[in-house]
Amino acid sequence: MGAATAVINGETKILTSSYFRENTYVTRSTTTGEILLVFEWTEEGAQISKEVTSRLQPFYNTNYPYSRLGIFEGSGEDATPLLGDDGQPIAPGVLAVITDSGEITGLSLNEATQLSSN
């Protein structure tokens, strides 16, 4: 799985959890009880996210009505895939272009907590 990148001001940037604002938090859905990681991007993270998730949208198909986006932790070239409790890379489905903020579902409490603290 390769890192999600975008060119911002002539420089290639990797989309990682380092672009989460400090107000990222873990909660539960009031309707389903599902774990939610609620995040907001920094200004630069929002630019990168918009470019990356815009490229994912054309890949819809009938079996999976979304594209998957691997989550990386750390920053720059040192970024590594965030691994789930099962040892596999975490790659939630992207349902729309993500700009300023969003929610990630399908994570365990441990995975969401780990990601929110990066």
C-alpha positions as CSV (number, residue, x, y, z in Angstrom):
1,M,0.0,0.0,0.0
2,G,1.5,3.3,-1.1
3,A,1.2,6.6,0.8
4,A,-1.5,9.0,-0.2
5,T,0.3,12.1,-1.6
6,A,-0.6,15.5,-3.0
7,V,1.5,18.2,-4.5
8,I,1.1,21.4,-2.5
9,N,3.0,24.6,-3.5
10,G,5.3,22.4,-5.7
11,E,6.1,20.0,-2.9
12,T,4.9,16.4,-2.6
13,K,3.2,15.9,0.8
14,I,2.1,12.6,2.4
15,L,-1.3,12.6,4.1
16,T,-0.8,11.4,7.6
17,S,-2.3,11.7,11.1
18,S,0.2,14.5,11.8
19,Y,-2.3,16.8,10.0
20,F,-5.1,16.1,12.5
21,R,-5.9,19.1,14.6
22,E,-5.5,18.6,18.4
23,N,-9.3,18.5,18.8
24,T,-9.5,15.0,17.2
25,Y,-11.4,12.7,19.6
26,V,-13.0,9.3,19.9
27,T,-16.7,8.9,20.7
28,R,-19.6,6.5,20.0
29,S,-22.5,7.1,17.6
30,T,-25.6,7.9,19.5
31,T,-27.7,5.9,17.0
32,T,-25.6,2.8,16.4
33,G,-23.1,2.7,19.2
34,E,-20.3,2.3,16.7
35,I,-16.9,3.8,17.6
36,L,-16.2,7.1,15.7
37,L,-13.0,9.0,15.3
38,V,-13.9,12.6,14.7
39,F,-11.2,14.7,13.2
40,E,-10.5,18.1,11.7
41,W,-7.6,18.7,9.4
42,T,-5.1,21.6,9.6
43,E,-5.2,24.0,6.7
44,E,-2.4,22.1,4.8
45,G,-4.0,18.7,5.8
46,A,-7.3,19.9,4.3
47,Q,-5.6,20.7,1.0
48,I,-3.8,17.3,0.8
49,S,-7.0,15.4,1.8
50,K,-9.1,17.2,-0.8
51,E,-6.6,16.3,-3.5
52,V,-6.2,12.7,-2.4
53,T,-9.9,11.9,-1.8
54,S,-10.9,13.7,-5.1
55,R,-8.8,11.2,-7.0
56,L,-10.5,8.2,-5.2
57,Q,-14.0,9.1,-6.2
58,P,-14.0,7.7,-9.8
59,F,-13.2,4.2,-8.6
60,Y,-16.7,3.3,-7.3
61,N,-17.9,-0.1,-8.3
62,T,-20.9,-2.3,-7.5
63,N,-19.2,-4.5,-4.9
64,Y,-17.8,-1.7,-2.9
65,P,-19.5,1.7,-3.2
66,Y,-16.4,3.5,-1.9
67,S,-12.7,3.5,-2.3
68,R,-10.3,2.7,0.5
69,L,-7.7,5.1,1.9
70,G,-4.8,3.7,4.0
71,I,-4.1,5.7,7.2
72,F,-0.5,6.6,7.9
73,E,0.9,7.8,11.2
74,G,4.0,10.0,11.7
75,S,5.1,12.6,9.2
76,G,7.0,12.9,5.9
77,E,9.1,10.1,4.7
78,D,9.0,8.5,8.2
79,A,5.2,7.9,7.9
80,T,4.2,4.2,8.3
81,P,0.8,2.5,7.8
82,L,-1.3,2.4,10.9
83,L,-1.9,-1.3,11.7
84,G,-5.1,-2.5,13.2
85,D,-5.6,-4.9,16.0
86,D,-5.4,-7.7,13.4
87,G,-1.9,-6.5,12.2
88,Q,-3.3,-5.4,8.8
89,P,-3.2,-1.8,7.6
90,I,-6.2,0.3,8.5
91,A,-7.9,1.5,5.3
92,P,-11.4,3.0,5.8
93,G,-13.8,3.5,2.9
94,V,-14.0,7.0,1.6
95,L,-17.6,8.0,0.7
96,A,-17.0,11.5,-0.5
97,V,-14.3,14.1,-1.0
98,I,-12.9,15.0,2.5
99,T,-11.9,18.6,3.0
100,D,-11.9,20.2,6.4
101,S,-13.2,17.4,8.7
102,G,-14.7,14.0,8.9
103,E,-15.5,10.8,10.9
104,I,-13.8,7.4,10.6
105,T,-15.9,4.4,11.4
106,G,-15.1,0.7,11.6
107,L,-12.2,1.1,14.0
108,S,-11.9,-0.7,17.3
109,L,-11.7,1.5,20.4
110,N,-7.9,0.7,20.6
111,E,-7.4,1.6,16.9
112,A,-9.3,4.9,17.2
113,T,-7.6,5.9,20.4
114,Q,-4.1,5.2,18.9
115,L,-4.9,7.2,15.8
116,S,-6.4,10.1,17.7
117,S,-3.2,10.4,19.8
118,N,-0.8,10.6,16.9
